[in-house]
């Protein structure tokens, strides 16, 4: 199993998700604000190293490169090699929603 915030789930992408526009954390404005913290070049996506920082800030376990790779592969739904706003929003909503339960 993959572990996010120390809680086992079978798969991030198979877990129930809220949409990034109506998510449990306050919607699109919150996600955009959070994404901007990591998309420091304002390119509309984050890199793997920026995701590592986001995971640490959100208390998501990614101590090893293997753990980060597993999370990355779950989040990068379109296989672009970048995490776009929609992908980040789904991840953010999932992590925050799970922690708020």
PEWOJO-V118340 format. One record per residue. N is the residue number from 1. SS is DSSP state (A for helix, B for strand, O for the rest). OMEGA is omega in radians with two decimals (* if undefined). Layout:
[[N | SS | OMEGA] [N | SS | OMEGA]]
//
This chain:
[[1 | O | 3.05] [2 | B | -3.10] [3 | B | 3.01] [4 | B | -3.14] [5 | O | 3.07] [6 | O | 3.08] [7 | B | -3.09] [8 | B | 2.99] [9 | B | -3.12] [10 | O | -3.12] [11 | O | 3.10] [12 | O | -3.05] [13 | O | 3.11] [14 | O | 3.14] [15 | O | 3.10] [16 | O | -3.10] [17 | O | 2.95] [18 | O | 3.11] [19 | O | -3.05] [20 | O | -3.14] [21 | O | -3.13] [22 | O | -3.02] [23 | O | -3.05] [24 | O | -3.05] [25 | O | 3.06] [26 | O | 3.00] [27 | O | -2.99] [28 | A | -3.11] [29 | A | 3.12] [30 | A | 3.14] [31 | A | 3.12] [32 | A | 3.11] [33 | A | 3.12] [34 | A | -3.14] [35 | A | -3.12] [36 | A | 3.10] [37 | A | -3.04] [38 | A | 3.09] [39 | O | -3.01] [40 | O | 3.09] [41 | O | 3.14] [42 | O | -3.13] [43 | O | -3.13] [44 | O | 3.08] [45 | B | 3.05] [46 | B | 3.13] [47 | O | 3.13] [48 | A | 3.13] [49 | A | 3.07] [50 | A | 3.06] [51 | A | 3.11] [52 | A | 3.12] [53 | A | 3.13] [54 | A | 3.14] [55 | A | 3.13] [56 | A | 3.12] [57 | A | -3.10] [58 | O | 3.13] [59 | O | 3.06] [60 | O | -3.08] [61 | O | 3.05] [62 | O | -3.06] [63 | O | -3.10] [64 | O | 3.07] [65 | A | 3.13] [66 | A | 3.11] [67 | A | 3.11] [68 | A | 3.11] [69 | A | 3.13] [70 | A | 3.11] [71 | A | 3.14] [72 | A | -3.10] [73 | A | 3.09] [74 | A | -3.05] [75 | A | -3.07] [76 | O | -3.03] [77 | O | -3.08] [78 | O | 3.09] [79 | O | -3.06] [80 | O | -3.04] [81 | O | 3.11] [82 | O | 3.06] [83 | B | -3.12] [84 | B | -3.08] [85 | A | 3.13] [86 | A | 3.13] [87 | A | 3.11] [88 | A | 3.13] [89 | A | 3.11] [90 | A | 3.11] [91 | A | -3.11] [92 | A | 3.11] [93 | A | -3.12] [94 | A | -3.10] [95 | A | -3.12] [96 | A | 3.13] [97 | A | 3.13] [98 | A | -3.12] [99 | A | -3.10] [100 | A | -3.10] [101 | O | *]]
//
